[in-house]
Amino acid sequence: MERTIRVLVAKPGLDGHDRGAKVIARALRDAGMEVIYTGLRQTPEQIVNAAIQEDADVIAMSILSGAHNHLFPRVLELLKDKGVDDVLVIGGGVIPDDDIPGLKAAGIAEVFTPGTPTSATIDFIRNNLKRKA
């Protein structure tokens, strides 16, 4: 029997709005994934520690503040520092198209912007897991 995909949904930085994160969390749960939602205003360190503690297969970060170019790569750095190389890291939120190539170059597997169907995120996760769930 395969393990259920475990997704940590996180809101890094000072965003005070988490409706989008909650929408994606519910869609992932409804698709049969186990979702751990960390809540608002998480530091990269808190996100990485929670992902390790929860044995997450995926970290899905949602951001609106514009700090994605700093916070998303910082999460990846911390994962690398802790020797974690089997977690799929994705991002979403209000992210300018011009910033997406840099985020992907930094190691973010995919970036989902407003209007992306939740099914696209679900399919991406299922097709791109780094470890067997």
N, C-alpha and C positions, 0 to 999 in steps of 0.2 A: 504494500500500500504506500503510495507516494505521500510525502508530507505536504501539508497545505502551505502555499506560498505566503510568507510573512512579509508584510510591507509596513515600514515605519513612515508615517506621514508627518512631516515637520514644517514648522513655520519659523525659519531663521530670521534673526534680526528684530527690528522694532515694529514690524507690522502689527496693527491692531485689528485687522480684518481677516477672518478665516473662513468666510463662506465657501470660497472655491476649494479650499483644503477639505472642508467637510463634505462637499459634493463629491469630490474624487474619492474620499475615504469610504463614503457610503457605496459608491459604484463598485469599488474594489471589493468591499465586503459582500455586496450582492452578487458579485462574480465568483464568490467562493474563496476569496483570499482572507487571510487573517490580517486585520489592520490594527496597528498600534498608533494612536494619535498622540503626539507629545504636547500639543497645545501651542499657545502663542509665545512669541519672544524667546525662542530657544537660541542658545549660542551654538556655534559649530561643535564645540567640545561636548555639550549636552547631547546633541544629535548623535554624534559618533558613539559616545558612551551608551546611550540608550539602544542604538542599533546593535552594539556588541552584546549588551545584557539581554536583549530580546531575541538574539540570534536571527536578526532580520535578513531576508534575502534581497530586499530592495529598500533603498532610502528614496522617498519621493518628497522633494522640497517644493514649497509654494511660497512665492515672494511677490510683493507688490511695491516694496520700498525703493527699488532701484539699486540695492546693495548686492545684487546677484553676482556681479563680477568679482566681488571680494569674498562673499560668504560661501558660494557654491564651491569655488576652488579650495577654500580653506577646509571644508568638510573632506574633500578628496585628499588633501595633504595629511590631515589627521588620520584618516583611514590607512594611508600608506605608512605613516609613522608607527601605527599600531600593528602593521603586518596584515591588515585586512584587505584582501585583493579579490574576494569572491562575492562582493555585494554590488548589485546593479544600482547606480545612482542616476536618478532622473530629476528634472526640474520643471517647474511650470509657474505660470503667473503672468504678470504684465512685464514682459521682457522684450525689448526692441529687437527686431529681426537682425539688425547689424551686430548685436552682441552674441547671438546664438553660435556662430562659428567659433568664436573664442572660448565659449563655455564647453563646446564639444571638444575642442583641442585640449582643454584642461582635463577632460575625462568624463564630463557629464554625458551619459549615453544618449539622452534625447531631451529636448525641451518642448513642452506643450504650452501653447499660448491660448488666450481666451478664444472660445469658440471651437476648440478641438473637441470632437465627440469623446465621451468617456470610453467608448469602445476602442478607440485608437490607443489610449493609454493601457487599457487592459490587454489588448493584443500585443502591444510592444513588450510589456512585462513578460507575458507568457512566452514570447518568442526570443527573448534576449537574456533570460536568467543566466547568471554566471555559475551558479551551483544548482545541483538537482534539488528541487523542492520535494 
